Amino acid sequence: MDRRTSWWLAVPALLAVVLAGEARAQSPCDAYGAATLGQGCGDLTFAGCCTGNGDLAWCEDGYICSLPCSENQPPNNTCGWNTETGFYDCGQTGADPSGENPLECPACTPDCTGKECGNGGCPLQPGACGTCDTCGEECLDGQCVFTACDGMECGDDGCGGSCGTCPEGDVCVDGECCTPDCAGKNCGPDGCGGECGTCAEGFYCDDTQNCQECSCGDKECGEDQCGNSCGECGEGFFCDAAGHCQECTCEGKTCGGDGCGNPCGTCPAGQACNVVTGTCTAEAPFECQVHETPGCPGCGCEACVCAMDSWCCDPGWALDDVRVP
């Protein structure tokens, strides 16, 4: 059953969900904009009850939830039994007519023997035995325990102290010690958020994370690894993904483009163009097929697209890693 009824829209937003000295996990009370008073409901039930000042309290999956009905605008500033839903609610008055669920929340005397914090067994009296006011501490089983470094082996504890330091050569990443891996590398990431170095001008970082001189190799067009021009194709030619000039032509094609942006024809309804062969097919659209070469051979916009994003034009093509442009 869900408590988010008509009064939900009238409940003022709570700027903070308070646990008042008890250990806090994500609480189901949050879904209602309710405060979480602690865990362990005792005699408190899902049907709930009304506190002395007219506020609502109930148990939700082992969490004690509370809503300040008295702070709502009339007529939702009261607490009482909702006959339609079968539990105590804001915007209602009176007790459960069956008498099974008393209107007033049960009285309780905290037992704080040997405890320095917590509710002392009284769910609706958070902090009755004291609260943990020291930075980084939480109340666990009635004792204030420093938990700011739980699950951490290094880094700032958030209270001006440290959760530990890493061995020489290691670095702290998100509370864990990390060993940078730069063996045999002189550029690129070190695996711990740092770099193994940067390449000088005119060099690029290759797949093995080593600096190599930028070169056009056998390219006659396009760009080298540093973005420098390797040449341009003359009129009537286009630059393919390998950096070679190809003649723009529609020879043997019935659809697609000639490579220079000119159409070679269109396919009839029910067919799609295989842009590699330039022929119409009724099979699965070409973009769902495995390409034998990177890029979009014959596509007039290929050079432009590859210049903006080389992912589809990467010469390191692998048919078993089906990448489609």
C-alpha positions as CSV (number, residue, x, y, z in Angstrom):
1,M,0.0,0.0,0.0
2,D,1.2,3.5,-0.8
3,R,0.8,6.4,1.6
4,R,1.1,9.1,-1.1
5,T,-2.6,10.2,-1.0
6,S,-4.3,13.6,-1.7
7,W,-2.5,15.4,1.2
8,W,0.9,14.6,-0.4
9,L,0.5,17.7,-2.6
10,A,0.0,19.9,0.4
11,V,3.0,18.7,2.4
12,P,5.7,21.3,2.4
13,A,9.0,20.1,1.0
14,L,11.5,19.1,3.7
15,L,14.9,20.6,3.0
16,A,16.7,17.9,4.9
17,V,15.8,14.3,6.0
18,V,17.0,14.0,9.5
19,L,18.0,10.8,11.3
20,A,18.8,12.6,14.6
21,G,21.7,10.5,15.9
22,E,20.9,7.1,14.3
23,A,22.9,5.4,11.5
24,R,21.3,6.5,8.2
25,A,20.9,4.5,5.0
26,Q,18.6,5.5,2.1
27,S,15.2,5.4,3.6
28,P,11.7,4.6,2.2
29,C,10.5,7.6,4.1
30,D,12.2,9.8,1.4
31,A,9.6,8.9,-1.2
32,Y,7.0,10.8,0.9
33,G,9.2,13.8,1.7
34,A,9.0,12.5,5.3
35,A,11.7,12.7,8.0
36,T,13.4,9.4,9.0
37,L,13.6,9.2,12.8
38,G,15.5,5.9,12.9
39,Q,15.3,2.2,12.3
40,G,13.6,-0.4,14.5
41,C,9.9,0.5,14.9
42,G,9.1,-1.2,18.1
43,D,5.3,-1.1,18.6
44,L,4.9,1.4,15.8
45,T,3.0,0.0,12.8
46,F,2.4,0.9,9.2
47,A,-1.1,2.2,10.2
48,G,0.8,4.8,12.3
49,C,-0.4,7.2,15.0
50,C,-0.6,10.9,15.8
51,T,1.9,12.6,18.1
52,G,1.0,15.0,20.9
53,N,1.5,18.0,18.6
54,G,-0.7,16.6,15.8
55,D,2.1,15.2,13.6
56,L,2.0,11.8,11.8
57,A,4.3,8.9,12.5
58,W,4.4,5.4,11.0
59,C,6.6,2.4,10.3
60,E,7.7,1.8,6.7
61,D,9.8,-1.3,6.0
62,G,11.5,-1.0,9.4
63,Y,12.1,2.7,9.2
64,I,10.3,5.3,11.4
65,C,8.8,8.0,9.2
66,S,7.3,11.3,10.4
67,L,5.4,14.0,8.6
68,P,4.7,17.5,10.2
69,C,0.9,17.6,9.5
70,S,0.7,20.6,11.8
71,E,2.8,22.7,9.4
72,N,0.5,22.1,6.5
73,Q,-2.2,24.6,5.4
74,P,-5.8,23.9,6.5
75,P,-7.5,21.5,6.1
76,N,-4.4,19.3,5.9
77,N,-2.9,20.5,9.2
78,T,-4.6,17.8,11.3
79,C,-3.8,14.1,11.9
80,G,-6.4,11.4,12.1
81,W,-7.8,8.1,10.8
82,N,-8.4,7.8,7.0
83,T,-11.3,5.4,6.6
84,E,-10.6,5.0,2.9
85,T,-7.0,3.9,3.2
86,G,-7.1,2.3,6.6
87,F,-4.2,4.2,8.2
88,Y,-3.5,7.5,10.0
89,D,-3.0,10.4,7.6
90,C,-2.6,14.1,7.4
91,G,-5.8,16.1,6.7
92,Q,-8.0,13.7,8.8
93,T,-9.5,13.7,12.3
94,G,-10.5,11.1,14.8
95,A,-9.3,7.7,15.8
96,D,-9.6,4.3,14.1
97,P,-13.3,3.4,14.8
98,S,-12.3,-0.3,15.3
99,G,-10.1,0.7,18.2
100,E,-7.4,-1.6,16.9
101,N,-5.0,1.3,16.2
102,P,-5.0,4.0,18.9
103,L,-4.9,7.6,17.8
104,E,-2.1,8.7,20.1
105,C,1.4,7.3,19.7
106,P,2.4,5.0,22.6
107,A,4.2,6.5,25.5
108,C,7.7,5.4,26.0
109,T,10.5,5.8,28.6
110,P,14.0,5.7,27.1
111,D,16.5,3.2,28.5
112,C,19.8,5.0,28.1
113,T,21.9,2.6,30.3
114,G,25.3,2.3,28.8
115,K,24.3,4.4,25.8
116,E,25.6,7.8,24.7
117,C,23.3,8.3,21.8
118,G,20.2,7.0,20.1
119,N,16.5,6.8,21.1
120,G,16.9,4.4,24.0
121,G,14.2,2.0,22.6
122,C,11.7,4.8,22.0
123,P,11.3,5.2,18.2
124,L,9.6,8.6,18.4
125,Q,12.2,10.1,20.7
126,P,15.3,10.4,18.5
127,G,18.4,11.5,20.4
128,A,16.8,10.8,23.8
129,C,20.1,9.3,24.9
130,G,22.2,11.9,23.2
131,T,23.4,12.7,19.7
132,C,26.8,12.3,17.9
133,D,28.0,15.8,17.2
134,T,31.6,15.0,16.3
135,C,32.4,15.2,12.6
136,G,32.4,11.8,11.0
137,E,30.6,10.0,13.8
138,E,27.4,8.0,13.6
139,C,25.3,6.4,16.3
140,L,25.7,2.6,16.2
141,D,24.0,0.5,18.9
142,G,23.9,3.4,21.3
143,Q,27.6,4.4,20.8
144,C,29.1,7.2,18.7
145,V,31.4,5.6,16.2
146,F,33.8,7.3,13.7
147,T,32.6,5.9,10.3
148,A,33.9,8.6,7.9
149,C,36.7,6.3,6.7
150,D,34.7,3.1,6.4
151,G,35.6,1.4,3.1
152,M,38.5,3.8,2.5
153,E,42.3,3.3,2.8
154,C,43.4,6.8,1.9
155,G,42.4,10.3,1.3
156,D,40.5,13.1,3.2
157,D,38.1,12.0,5.9
158,G,36.0,15.1,5.4
159,C,36.7,16.3,8.9
160,G,40.1,17.8,8.4
161,G,41.9,14.5,8.9
162,S,43.1,11.6,6.7
163,C,41.9,8.0,6.2
164,G,45.5,6.9,5.5
165,T,48.3,7.4,3.0
166,C,49.4,5.2,0.1
167,P,52.8,3.5,-0.4
168,E,55.5,5.5,-2.2
169,G,54.7,5.6,-5.9
170,D,51.0,5.0,-5.5
171,V,48.3,7.6,-5.7
172,C,44.9,7.8,-3.9
173,V,41.9,7.6,-6.2
174,D,38.4,7.7,-4.6
175,G,39.7,6.4,-1.3
176,E,41.7,3.5,-2.7
177,C,45.4,3.3,-3.5
178,C,46.2,2.9,-7.2
179,T,49.6,2.0,-8.8
180,P,50.2,4.0,-12.0
181,D,51.0,1.7,-15.0
182,C,53.5,3.5,-17.2
183,A,55.9,0.6,-17.9
184,G,56.9,0.8,-21.6
185,K,54.7,3.9,-22.1
186,N,55.6,7.5,-22.6
187,C,52.2,9.1,-23.2
188,G,48.5,8.5,-22.5
189,P,46.6,7.6,-19.3
190,D,48.4,5.9,-16.4
191,G,45.3,4.0,-15.1
192,C,45.0,6.2,-12.0
193,G,43.7,9.4,-13.5
194,G,47.1,10.7,-14.4
195,E,49.2,10.7,-17.6
196,C,52.4,8.8,-18.6
197,G,53.6,11.9,-20.4
198,T,52.7,14.0,-23.4
199,C,54.1,14.0,-26.9
200,A,56.1,16.9,-28.4
201,E,54.8,18.9,-31.3
202,G,54.8,16.9,-34.4
203,F,54.3,13.6,-32.6
204,Y,51.2,11.6,-31.6
205,C,50.4,8.9,-29.0
206,D,49.8,5.6,-30.7
207,D,47.8,2.6,-29.5
208,T,50.7,1.3,-27.4
209,Q,50.9,4.7,-25.7
210,N,54.2,5.6,-27.2
211,C,55.0,8.8,-29.1
212,Q,55.4,8.5,-32.9
213,E,56.2,11.1,-35.5
214,C,53.2,12.3,-37.4
215,S,53.4,11.2,-41.0
216,C,51.2,11.0,-44.1
217,G,52.8,7.7,-45.1
218,D,51.3,6.7,-48.5
219,K,48.4,9.2,-48.1
220,E,47.9,11.7,-50.8
221,C,44.9,13.4,-49.2
222,G,43.2,13.8,-45.8
223,E,45.2,14.5,-42.6
224,D,48.1,12.9,-40.7
225,Q,47.8,11.9,-37.0
226,C,48.5,15.5,-36.0
227,G,45.8,17.0,-38.1
228,N,48.1,18.3,-40.8
229,S,47.0,18.1,-44.4
230,C,48.4,15.4,-46.6
231,G,47.1,17.0,-49.7
232,E,43.8,17.6,-51.6
233,C,42.1,15.8,-54.4
234,G,41.5,17.6,-57.7
235,E,38.1,18.3,-59.2
236,G,36.2,15.1,-60.0
237,F,38.0,13.1,-57.3
238,F,37.3,12.4,-53.6
239,C,39.5,11.3,-50.7
240,D,38.7,7.8,-49.4
241,A,39.2,6.6,-45.8
242,A,42.7,5.4,-46.6
243,G,43.8,8.8,-47.8
244,H,43.8,8.1,-51.5
245,C,42.1,10.1,-54.2
246,Q,39.4,8.2,-56.1
247,E,37.6,9.3,-59.2
248,C,34.0,10.3,-58.7
249,T,31.8,8.1,-60.9
250,C,28.4,6.4,-61.1
251,E,29.7,3.7,-63.4
252,G,28.0,0.4,-62.4
253,K,25.8,2.1,-59.8
254,T,22.1,2.6,-59.7
255,C,21.9,4.4,-56.4
256,G,24.0,6.2,-53.8
257,G,26.5,8.9,-54.7
258,D,29.4,9.3,-57.1
259,G,31.8,10.4,-54.3
260,C,31.6,14.0,-55.1
261,G,28.1,14.6,-53.8
262,N,26.2,13.9,-57.0
263,P,23.4,11.3,-56.9
264,C,23.6,8.1,-58.9
265,G,19.9,7.3,-58.6
266,T,17.3,6.3,-56.1
267,C,15.8,2.9,-55.2
268,P,12.1,2.0,-55.6
269,A,9.8,1.5,-52.7
270,G,10.6,-1.6,-50.6
271,Q,14.3,-1.5,-51.5
272,A,17.4,0.1,-49.9
273,C,20.7,1.2,-51.4
274,N,23.9,-0.8,-50.7
275,V,26.2,2.2,-50.7
276,V,29.3,0.0,-51.2
277,T,28.1,-1.5,-54.4
278,G,25.8,1.3,-55.4
279,T,22.9,-1.2,-56.1
280,C,19.4,-1.5,-54.8
281,T,18.5,-4.4,-52.6
282,A,15.4,-5.7,-50.9
283,E,17.5,-7.3,-48.1
284,A,18.1,-5.8,-44.7
285,P,19.1,-2.1,-44.9
286,F,22.8,-1.8,-45.6
287,E,23.5,-0.1,-42.3
288,C,22.7,-3.4,-40.6
289,Q,25.2,-5.4,-42.8
290,V,28.9,-5.9,-42.2
291,H,31.1,-3.6,-44.2
292,E,34.2,-4.9,-45.8
293,T,36.0,-1.6,-45.5
294,P,35.9,1.3,-43.1
295,G,33.9,4.4,-43.8
296,C,31.4,4.8,-46.6
297,P,33.2,4.2,-49.9
298,G,31.5,6.2,-52.7
299,C,29.7,8.5,-50.3
300,G,30.3,12.1,-51.2
301,C,30.3,13.2,-47.6
302,E,32.7,10.6,-46.4
303,A,35.8,12.9,-46.2
304,C,33.8,15.5,-44.4
305,V,32.4,13.1,-41.9
306,C,35.7,11.4,-41.3
307,A,37.3,14.8,-40.7
308,M,34.8,15.5,-37.9
309,D,34.8,12.1,-36.3
310,S,37.2,9.3,-37.5
311,W,35.5,6.5,-35.5
312,C,33.8,5.1,-38.6
313,C,36.8,5.7,-40.8
314,D,39.5,4.2,-38.5
315,P,41.8,2.0,-40.7
316,G,42.0,-0.5,-37.8
317,W,38.9,-2.2,-39.0
318,A,37.8,-5.5,-37.6
319,L,34.9,-7.5,-39.1
320,D,34.5,-9.5,-35.9
321,D,33.9,-6.2,-34.1
322,V,31.0,-5.2,-36.2
323,R,31.1,-1.4,-36.4
324,V,28.8,0.3,-38.8
325,P,29.0,3.9,-40.1
